[in-house]
Amino acid sequence: MEENLEREKKVRADVEKARRKVESDLKMTQEAVEELESVKRELEDRGRKFVDVFNSSNIRRSVVIQKRLVVACQEGYVCLLVVNNIINGRIFISFR
């Protein structure tokens, strides 16, 4: 009988030890999740601020202008290639 009591005490002690470990792990996991959520909110705020600054400043207009210049240069380059090919006789234009 006393042997059974000793085994039961050991099992209860093991269960209590395991419970404390699980609670400790849970607490650390919850803290890590809270920290990650905080970092996520901070990054989202930074992203919103960047978008606000971008939309309200000359940066946006500058990017649009740069894109238009690139397109114009590409179109101009194509025009130069066509003119060059006409001059070199690779493209024939007939006027009827």
Secondary structure, DSSP 8 states (H G I E B T S, - for coil): -HHHHHHHHHHHHHHHHHHHHHHHHHHHHHHHHHHHHHHHHHHHHHHHHHHHHHHHSHHHHHHHHHHHHHHHHHHHHHHHHHHHHHHTTSS-----
